[in-house]
Amino acid sequence: MNELQQNSLVSGPAGARMTTESLGVSLIREVGNAGMGIDDVVALWYGEPDMPTPDYICQAAAASLARGETFYTENFGIDESRQTLSAYMSDLCGRHIDTERVAVTASSMSATNLMQQVLTNPGDNVIISAPIWPNLIETIRIMGGEPRFAWLQFGNQGWSLDLDQMFAMVDGRTRAIMINSPSNPTGWVMSLEDMRAVLDFCRERDFWVLSDEVYARMYYTGRVAPSFLEIAEPDDKLVVVNSFSKSWCMTGWRLGWLTCPPALMPTLEKMI
């Protein structure tokens, strides 16, 4: 990418230039790179399971390769995969999630980056529940957006998010609210009641909710953590990001998926 192309990416809110060269370096990645391959080091860097991918998944993939299933697929992924994910989420959420709202992606991180490309313009801001996985912040900055942090607070009852404080950060340039629940790194889980409040707030102001739910099955008080999909209508401006990495020990496979409103799918298809 030449200098002209880099500079055309964005100029940030206060006239600050943002290019790919000025993105923050991931310190967690530096720790991970230093520790990979050392057998007696406990891997606490990327939220990675300590077990390899289950045999039944590896065997199915090997059989697929042996059948020669190595060609391009539909942009949103193989239809059977989308149908299976639709049924899986419908079961977890207790309501129907249509297959036509599901897109398989190359990792959940790529999915989040895609959504920022679709939703965020230079000068926009995105309100984020924080602390949060640092790469998510950079997906906003690379588009010339401004991340605004609604910091979780810690007290006798654990972590909590002050919704009034978060809502007060919204202005005319706010494009979305990004929630990561269950949270990396705190383990905080947003209640269904608070999700409803966030969704109603965004409905009234006609902007987006971007929900990172990749740790939804890492939940100790139920089968699955609360999800915006339990309370949202299909046409709501809601995008939910999920991943194969955590629930099925598939971090190295780089597979995720998005659930979006039908109106967004044509644009998303072009981006993919």
Residue frames relative to the residue before (quaternion, step in Angstrom):
aa qw qx qy qz dx dy dz
M 1.0000 0.0000 0.0000 0.0000 0.00 0.00 0.00
N 0.3157 -0.7632 0.5273 0.1993 3.60 -0.72 1.00
E 0.7224 -0.4637 0.2895 0.4235 3.55 -1.31 0.25
L 0.6296 0.5395 -0.3400 0.4437 3.57 1.00 -0.78
Q 0.6634 0.4968 -0.3044 0.4696 3.58 0.95 -0.88
Q 0.6384 0.5275 -0.3318 0.4517 3.59 0.98 -0.82
N 0.7073 0.4720 -0.2720 0.4505 3.56 0.81 -1.00
S 0.6325 0.5406 -0.3384 0.4394 3.58 1.14 -0.53
L 0.4783 0.6728 -0.4453 0.3468 3.58 1.24 -0.22
V 0.8101 -0.1980 0.1876 0.5190 3.56 0.77 -1.00
S 0.0183 -0.6808 0.7049 0.1982 3.33 -1.49 -0.06
G 0.4593 -0.7402 0.4273 0.2421 3.52 -0.69 1.11
P 0.8039 -0.3754 0.1948 0.4181 3.55 -1.34 0.18
A 0.7979 0.2735 -0.1553 0.5143 3.61 0.69 -0.96
G 0.6978 -0.4635 0.2689 0.4752 3.55 1.06 0.72
A 0.4614 0.6824 -0.4527 0.3414 3.57 1.25 0.02
R 0.3834 -0.7150 0.5375 0.2299 3.56 -0.97 0.86
M 0.0738 -0.7843 0.6150 0.0356 3.54 -1.04 0.80
T 0.0600 0.7746 -0.6258 0.0690 3.55 -0.74 1.07
T 0.6859 -0.4585 0.3474 0.4457 3.52 -1.27 0.13
E 0.6319 0.5576 -0.3393 0.4180 3.59 1.06 -0.66
S 0.7207 0.4495 -0.2533 0.4629 3.59 1.11 -0.55
L 0.3966 0.7091 -0.4917 0.3132 3.59 1.21 0.21
G 0.5563 -0.6243 0.4370 0.3315 3.55 -1.11 0.69
V 0.4490 -0.6616 0.5338 0.2753 3.54 -1.15 0.71
S 0.4070 -0.7114 0.5190 0.2428 3.58 -0.97 0.88
L 0.2975 -0.7673 0.5443 0.1626 3.57 -0.47 1.21
I 0.5975 0.5552 -0.3634 0.4503 3.59 1.13 -0.61
R 0.6245 0.5287 -0.3324 0.4691 3.58 1.05 -0.77
E 0.6297 0.5279 -0.3423 0.4556 3.61 0.98 -0.73
V 0.6450 0.5017 -0.3182 0.4807 3.59 0.99 -0.82
G 0.6593 0.5196 -0.3053 0.4497 3.58 0.93 -0.91
N 0.6537 0.5150 -0.3142 0.4569 3.56 0.91 -0.89
A 0.6650 0.5104 -0.3056 0.4515 3.57 1.02 -0.78
G 0.7646 0.4115 -0.2069 0.4509 3.58 1.03 -0.74
M 0.5155 0.6622 -0.4212 0.3441 3.60 1.19 -0.39
G 0.7980 0.3009 -0.2289 0.4693 3.55 -1.02 0.84
I 0.6066 0.5078 -0.3656 0.4904 3.58 1.27 -0.04
D 0.4084 -0.7881 0.4064 0.2169 3.56 -0.30 1.28
D 0.7671 0.3776 -0.2140 0.4725 3.61 0.92 -0.79
V 0.5094 0.6004 -0.4431 0.4286 3.59 1.19 0.53
V 0.3318 -0.7241 0.5697 0.2025 3.59 -0.89 0.94
A 0.3345 -0.7836 0.4957 0.1684 3.58 -0.58 1.19
L 0.0718 0.8039 -0.5825 0.0965 3.56 -0.34 1.28
W 0.4670 0.7334 -0.4123 0.2720 3.59 1.13 0.43
Y 0.8470 0.2097 -0.0912 0.4799 3.65 0.65 -0.93
G 0.5358 -0.5922 0.4371 0.4137 3.61 1.10 0.21
E 0.3452 0.7744 -0.4569 0.2691 3.53 1.06 0.81
P 0.4794 -0.6511 0.4964 0.3160 3.63 -0.92 0.82
D 0.4209 -0.7125 0.5037 0.2480 3.55 -1.19 0.55
M 0.6270 0.4831 -0.3454 0.5041 3.58 1.27 0.42
P 0.4952 -0.6347 0.4857 0.3407 3.60 -1.10 0.54
T 0.6842 -0.4534 0.3655 0.4390 3.55 -1.30 0.20
P 0.5364 -0.6451 0.4277 0.3364 3.65 -0.85 0.87
D 0.6377 -0.5802 0.3652 0.3511 3.54 -1.13 0.77
Y 0.6550 0.5395 -0.3437 0.4021 3.59 0.87 -0.85
I 0.6334 0.5053 -0.3314 0.4833 3.58 1.13 -0.60
C 0.6601 0.5049 -0.3085 0.4628 3.59 0.89 -0.91
Q 0.6632 0.5068 -0.3091 0.4557 3.59 0.94 -0.85
A 0.6419 0.5147 -0.3251 0.4662 3.58 1.00 -0.79
A 0.6538 0.5032 -0.3149 0.4692 3.59 1.00 -0.80
A 0.6503 0.5124 -0.3190 0.4612 3.58 0.96 -0.85
A 0.6500 0.5127 -0.3169 0.4628 3.59 0.99 -0.81
S 0.6290 0.5348 -0.3257 0.4608 3.56 1.07 -0.76
L 0.6480 0.5039 -0.3109 0.4791 3.57 0.97 -0.86
A 0.6540 0.5215 -0.3110 0.4512 3.59 0.97 -0.85
R 0.6653 0.4832 -0.2984 0.4847 3.59 1.16 -0.57
G 0.5232 -0.6635 0.3985 0.3566 3.58 1.26 -0.02
E 0.4102 0.7138 -0.4727 0.3143 3.59 1.18 0.48
T 0.3276 0.7686 -0.4654 0.2922 3.54 0.57 1.25
F 0.5175 0.6680 -0.3969 0.3585 3.58 1.25 0.26
Y 0.6977 -0.4264 0.3542 0.4538 3.57 -1.33 0.12
T 0.2120 -0.7533 0.6084 0.1321 3.54 -1.21 0.63
E 0.7005 -0.3759 0.3524 0.4938 3.56 -1.28 -0.22
N 0.6467 -0.5542 0.3543 0.3860 3.59 -1.13 0.62
F 0.7342 0.4169 -0.2357 0.4812 3.58 0.97 -0.81
G 0.6537 -0.4986 0.3182 0.4721 3.59 1.25 0.03
I 0.6797 -0.4728 0.3640 0.4267 3.54 -1.32 0.29
D 0.5554 -0.6578 0.3939 0.3220 3.55 -0.82 1.02
E 0.6333 0.5371 -0.3401 0.4413 3.60 0.98 -0.79
S 0.6343 0.5205 -0.3271 0.4687 3.59 1.05 -0.73
R 0.6620 0.5052 -0.3050 0.4621 3.57 0.92 -0.87
Q 0.6421 0.5143 -0.3226 0.4681 3.57 1.00 -0.80
T 0.6589 0.5100 -0.3083 0.4590 3.57 0.97 -0.85
L 0.6536 0.4955 -0.3108 0.4803 3.59 0.98 -0.82
S 0.6107 0.5475 -0.3406 0.4596 3.58 1.05 -0.75
A 0.6807 0.4765 -0.2851 0.4777 3.59 0.90 -0.95
Y 0.6300 0.5480 -0.3208 0.4470 3.58 1.01 -0.86
M 0.7173 0.4340 -0.2635 0.4772 3.60 0.78 -0.97
S 0.6025 0.5529 -0.3585 0.4503 3.58 1.05 -0.69
D 0.6495 0.5138 -0.3047 0.4704 3.56 1.02 -0.83
L 0.6913 0.4819 -0.2855 0.4564 3.59 0.85 -0.94
C 0.7555 0.4159 -0.2066 0.4621 3.57 0.93 -0.93
G 0.4081 -0.7370 0.4573 0.2849 3.55 1.21 -0.30
R 0.7307 0.2842 -0.2455 0.5701 3.58 1.17 0.53
H 0.6063 -0.6110 0.3685 0.3512 3.56 -1.12 0.65
I 0.1054 -0.7461 0.6561 0.0423 3.56 -0.98 0.98
D 0.3422 -0.7917 0.4702 0.1873 3.57 -0.31 1.24
T 0.5815 -0.6041 0.4270 0.3385 3.56 -1.07 0.80
E 0.6559 0.5446 -0.3156 0.4167 3.58 1.01 -0.77
R 0.6384 0.5027 -0.3328 0.4785 3.59 1.27 -0.05
V 0.6380 0.5566 -0.2977 0.4410 3.60 1.29 -0.16
A 0.0005 0.7789 -0.6269 0.0177 3.57 -0.99 0.91
V 0.3130 -0.7323 0.5779 0.1781 3.57 -0.82 1.05
T 0.1051 -0.8186 0.5647 0.0074 3.58 -0.90 0.94
A 0.5379 -0.5823 0.4954 0.3552 3.53 -1.34 0.24
S 0.8110 -0.1637 0.0092 0.5616 3.56 0.27 1.42
S 0.5574 -0.6013 0.4546 0.3479 3.56 -1.22 0.48
M 0.5984 0.5593 -0.3675 0.4404 3.59 1.11 -0.56
S 0.6427 0.4913 -0.3136 0.4971 3.57 1.03 -0.77
A 0.6078 0.5562 -0.3467 0.4483 3.57 1.08 -0.71
T 0.6617 0.4972 -0.3023 0.4728 3.58 0.94 -0.89
N 0.6431 0.5191 -0.3210 0.4626 3.56 0.98 -0.81
L 0.6145 0.5449 -0.3330 0.4633 3.58 1.03 -0.80
M 0.6916 0.4881 -0.2931 0.4444 3.56 0.85 -0.94
Q 0.6262 0.5067 -0.3499 0.4783 3.60 1.04 -0.60
Q 0.6156 0.5327 -0.3446 0.4675 3.59 1.06 -0.69
V 0.6845 0.4805 -0.2799 0.4714 3.57 1.01 -0.81
L 0.8096 0.3692 -0.1482 0.4317 3.58 0.79 -1.04
T 0.7797 0.3968 -0.1813 0.4492 3.59 0.93 -0.89
N 0.1531 -0.7739 0.6119 0.0564 3.54 -0.93 1.01
P 0.6537 -0.4943 0.3747 0.4336 3.60 -1.18 0.37
G 0.7824 0.3011 -0.2458 0.4866 3.55 -0.88 0.99
D 0.5427 0.5895 -0.4105 0.4353 3.60 1.23 -0.24
N 0.1917 -0.7471 0.6092 0.1842 3.56 -1.27 0.22
V 0.1953 -0.7475 0.6269 0.1001 3.53 -1.29 0.60
I 0.3090 -0.7446 0.5670 0.1691 3.57 -0.79 1.07
I 0.0955 -0.8228 0.5602 -0.0053 3.60 -0.73 1.09
S 0.3885 -0.6466 0.5949 0.2775 3.56 -1.09 0.75
A 0.0003 -0.8238 0.5614 -0.0787 3.57 -0.71 1.10
P 0.4685 -0.1017 -0.8759 -0.0550 1.54 -2.36 0.97
I 0.1103 -0.7872 0.6068 0.0020 3.50 -1.23 0.67
W 0.6703 -0.4714 0.3801 0.4288 3.57 -1.27 0.41
P 0.4738 -0.7459 0.3770 0.2776 3.63 -0.45 1.18
N 0.5933 0.5824 -0.3851 0.4007 3.63 1.03 -0.60
L 0.5968 0.5731 -0.3669 0.4251 3.59 1.09 -0.63
I 0.6220 0.5409 -0.3325 0.4582 3.57 1.08 -0.73
E 0.6830 0.5070 -0.2934 0.4363 3.56 0.92 -0.92
T 0.5819 0.5717 -0.3930 0.4244 3.62 1.11 -0.48
I 0.6263 0.5044 -0.3309 0.4937 3.59 1.18 -0.50
R 0.6898 0.5036 -0.2864 0.4342 3.56 0.82 -1.01
I 0.6432 0.5394 -0.3448 0.4201 3.59 0.97 -0.76
M 0.6807 0.4527 -0.2812 0.5026 3.58 1.23 -0.43
G 0.5703 -0.6069 0.3798 0.4027 3.58 1.26 0.11
G 0.4945 0.6546 -0.4306 0.3762 3.55 1.26 0.31
E 0.3967 -0.6980 0.5482 0.2343 3.53 -1.32 0.34
P 0.2594 -0.7460 0.5879 0.1751 3.62 -0.67 1.01
R 0.0863 -0.7685 0.6325 0.0429 3.55 -0.98 0.91
F 0.2881 -0.8262 0.4722 0.1067 3.54 -0.63 1.16
A 0.1497 -0.7309 0.6616 0.0747 3.52 -0.89 1.07
W 0.2150 -0.8453 0.4789 0.0990 3.55 0.00 1.34
L 0.4507 -0.6507 0.5488 0.2690 3.53 -1.03 0.88
Q 0.2464 -0.7616 0.5850 0.1303 3.55 -1.12 0.73
F 0.2579 -0.7760 0.5592 0.1365 3.56 -1.04 0.80
G 0.0877 0.7947 -0.5936 0.0910 3.54 -0.89 1.02
N 0.8004 -0.3015 0.2113 0.4730 3.55 -1.29 -0.34
Q 0.7180 0.4119 -0.2390 0.5077 3.58 1.16 -0.56
G 0.6489 -0.5041 0.3191 0.4723 3.58 1.25 0.28
W 0.7601 -0.3584 0.2782 0.4651 3.54 -1.21 -0.54
S 0.0225 0.7836 -0.6204 0.0234 3.56 -1.15 0.70
L 0.2815 -0.7343 0.5954 0.1645 3.54 -1.28 0.47
D 0.3205 -0.7375 0.5690 0.1720 3.56 -0.81 1.08
L 0.2826 -0.8010 0.5030 0.1598 3.57 -0.18 1.27
D 0.6218 0.5427 -0.3562 0.4381 3.60 0.97 -0.74
Q 0.6444 0.5122 -0.3131 0.4737 3.56 1.01 -0.84
M 0.6564 0.5046 -0.3105 0.4670 3.58 0.97 -0.83
F 0.6710 0.5000 -0.3049 0.4548 3.58 0.88 -0.91
A 0.6262 0.5570 -0.3347 0.4309 3.60 1.10 -0.67
M 0.6170 0.5617 -0.3403 0.4336 3.60 1.23 -0.37
V 0.5547 0.6337 -0.3817 0.3809 3.56 1.26 -0.32
D 0.0359 0.7716 -0.6350 0.0092 3.55 -1.12 0.76
G 0.7822 -0.3712 0.2380 0.4402 3.56 -1.30 -0.18
R 0.6929 0.4538 -0.2800 0.4852 3.59 1.23 -0.29
T 0.4516 0.6913 -0.4593 0.3274 3.59 1.23 0.05
R 0.2221 -0.8023 0.5483 0.0794 3.53 -0.79 1.10
A 0.8104 -0.0559 0.0953 0.5753 3.57 1.03 -0.75
I 0.2676 -0.6673 0.6541 0.2353 3.48 -1.44 0.19
M 0.1617 -0.7880 0.5904 0.0658 3.57 -0.83 1.05
I 0.0737 -0.7897 0.6089 -0.0116 3.53 -0.79 1.14
N 0.1038 -0.7555 0.6430 0.0709 3.58 -1.04 0.84
S 0.2612 0.7510 -0.5573 0.2392 3.56 -0.32 1.30
P 0.4240 -0.2496 -0.8404 0.2271 1.53 -1.47 2.09
S 0.4873 -0.7333 0.4238 0.2128 3.50 -1.02 0.95
N 0.1408 -0.6855 0.7048 0.1162 3.47 -1.27 0.72
P 0.6009 -0.2037 -0.7721 0.0368 1.71 -1.44 2.06
T 0.5815 0.6719 -0.3626 0.2811 3.65 1.13 -0.32
G 0.4029 -0.6962 0.4953 0.3282 3.60 1.07 -0.67
W 0.3943 0.7200 -0.4760 0.3156 3.61 1.28 0.06
V 0.1286 -0.7724 0.6191 0.0602 3.55 -1.09 0.81
M 0.3604 -0.7297 0.5417 0.2102 3.57 -0.79 1.03
S 0.4351 -0.6975 0.5088 0.2554 3.55 -0.95 0.90
L 0.6179 -0.5442 0.4127 0.3894 3.54 -1.24 0.44
E 0.6027 0.5638 -0.3483 0.4444 3.57 1.11 -0.66
D 0.6854 0.4596 -0.2847 0.4878 3.60 0.93 -0.88
M 0.5960 0.5469 -0.3656 0.4605 3.59 1.07 -0.63
R 0.6434 0.5209 -0.3234 0.4584 3.57 0.97 -0.83
A 0.6437 0.5250 -0.3188 0.4566 3.59 1.00 -0.82
V 0.6521 0.5043 -0.3068 0.4757 3.60 0.99 -0.86
L 0.6698 0.5026 -0.3020 0.4557 3.57 0.87 -0.93
D 0.6563 0.5004 -0.3151 0.4685 3.61 0.92 -0.84
F 0.6291 0.5399 -0.3259 0.4544 3.58 1.00 -0.86
C 0.7028 0.4573 -0.2680 0.4746 3.59 0.88 -0.94
R 0.5873 0.5582 -0.3681 0.4560 3.59 1.08 -0.60
E 0.6731 0.5179 -0.2963 0.4370 3.57 0.86 -0.98
R 0.7700 0.3483 -0.1730 0.5057 3.57 1.05 -0.77
D 0.4109 -0.7673 0.4199 0.2570 3.55 1.35 0.16
F 0.5720 0.5194 -0.4749 0.4213 3.56 0.68 1.08
W 0.6891 -0.5847 0.3214 0.2828 3.50 -1.40 0.35
V 0.2225 -0.6843 0.6672 0.1924 3.48 -1.43 0.35
L 0.0818 -0.7663 0.6368 0.0239 3.55 -0.86 1.04
S 0.0532 -0.8411 0.5370 -0.0365 3.57 -0.34 1.28
D 0.1976 -0.7620 0.6109 0.0838 3.56 -0.69 1.18
E 0.0244 0.8327 -0.5463 0.0868 3.57 -0.32 1.30
V 0.2278 0.8307 -0.4876 0.1428 3.58 1.14 0.60
Y 0.7096 0.4192 -0.2616 0.5023 3.62 1.20 -0.42
A 0.2533 0.8332 -0.4724 0.1362 3.59 1.25 0.31
R 0.7241 0.4144 -0.2501 0.4913 3.61 1.05 -0.66
M 0.5686 0.5431 -0.3968 0.4735 3.61 1.26 0.00
Y 0.3881 0.7251 -0.4314 0.3707 3.54 0.78 1.14
Y 0.2677 -0.8363 0.4691 0.0945 3.56 -0.63 1.14
T 0.7164 0.4206 -0.2584 0.4931 3.61 1.21 -0.16
G 0.7938 0.1054 -0.0948 0.5914 3.57 1.16 0.52
R 0.7080 -0.4670 0.3311 0.4136 3.52 -1.33 0.08
V 0.7848 -0.0407 0.0753 0.6138 3.55 1.08 -0.80
A 0.5413 -0.6173 0.4590 0.3395 3.57 -1.14 0.62
P 0.6365 -0.5121 0.3936 0.4216 3.61 -1.19 0.41
S 0.1254 -0.7924 0.5961 0.0329 3.55 -1.10 0.79
F 0.5605 -0.5888 0.4705 0.3432 3.53 -1.16 0.67
L 0.5941 0.5931 -0.3643 0.4032 3.59 1.11 -0.59
E 0.5797 0.5951 -0.3729 0.4132 3.60 1.18 -0.42
I 0.7979 0.3098 -0.1273 0.5012 3.58 1.07 -0.71
A 0.6111 0.5894 -0.3448 0.4004 3.61 1.21 -0.37
E 0.4118 -0.6440 0.5827 0.2759 3.49 -1.32 0.46
P 0.6591 -0.5429 0.3325 0.4003 3.63 -1.10 0.59
D 0.7396 0.4243 -0.2335 0.4674 3.61 1.02 -0.76
D 0.4132 0.7032 -0.4863 0.3135 3.61 1.20 0.07
K 0.4848 -0.6412 0.5078 0.3099 3.56 -1.19 0.59
L 0.3471 0.7133 -0.5051 0.3401 3.50 0.46 1.35
V 0.0420 -0.7560 0.6530 0.0159 3.54 -1.03 0.92
V 0.1125 -0.7888 0.6032 0.0367 3.58 -0.80 1.05
V 0.2155 -0.7775 0.5855 0.0787 3.55 -0.84 1.10
N 0.0024 0.7915 -0.6105 0.0282 3.56 -0.94 0.96
S 0.2158 -0.7854 0.5740 0.0843 3.54 -1.29 0.38
F 0.4418 -0.6483 0.5538 0.2789 3.53 -1.25 0.55
S 0.5308 0.7097 -0.3818 0.2621 3.56 1.16 -0.64
K 0.7702 0.4011 -0.2140 0.4473 3.57 0.69 -1.08
S 0.7397 0.4567 -0.2505 0.4260 3.57 0.71 -1.10
W 0.7990 0.2608 -0.1219 0.5279 3.59 1.09 -0.66
C 0.4712 -0.7006 0.4310 0.3184 3.61 1.25 0.41
M 0.4541 0.6950 -0.4237 0.3623 3.57 0.92 0.95
T 0.1302 0.8464 -0.5110 0.0738 3.59 1.03 0.69
G 0.7246 0.4597 -0.2539 0.4463 3.59 0.90 -0.90
W 0.5654 0.6142 -0.3835 0.3950 3.58 1.23 -0.18
R 0.2285 -0.8128 0.4993 0.1943 3.58 1.25 -0.49
L 0.4259 0.6715 -0.4828 0.3669 3.55 0.57 1.24
G 0.1068 0.7689 -0.6258 0.0755 3.53 -1.02 0.88
W 0.1645 -0.7777 0.5836 0.1656 3.53 -1.26 -0.26
L 0.3126 -0.7267 0.5913 0.1565 3.49 -1.35 0.52
T 0.1266 -0.7288 0.6616 0.1227 3.53 -1.26 0.54
C 0.0076 -0.8324 0.5453 -0.0984 3.55 -0.54 1.27
P 0.5678 -0.5422 0.4600 0.4147 3.60 -1.23 0.16
P 0.6396 -0.5647 0.3499 0.3867 3.63 -1.03 0.67
A 0.6464 0.5552 -0.3328 0.4039 3.61 0.96 -0.80
L 0.6690 0.5052 -0.3016 0.4542 3.59 1.15 -0.54
M 0.5465 0.6847 -0.3847 0.2907 3.59 1.13 -0.59
P 0.6385 0.5215 -0.3692 0.4290 3.71 0.83 -0.67
T 0.6583 0.4895 -0.3074 0.4822 3.58 1.02 -0.80
L 0.6460 0.5215 -0.3142 0.4604 3.55 0.96 -0.87
E 0.6235 0.5467 -0.3410 0.4428 3.59 0.99 -0.78
K 0.6524 0.5034 -0.3159 0.4702 3.58 0.99 -0.80
M 0.6549 0.5135 -0.3178 0.4543 3.60 0.99 -0.80
I 0.6538 0.5024 -0.3200 0.4666 3.57 0.96 -0.83
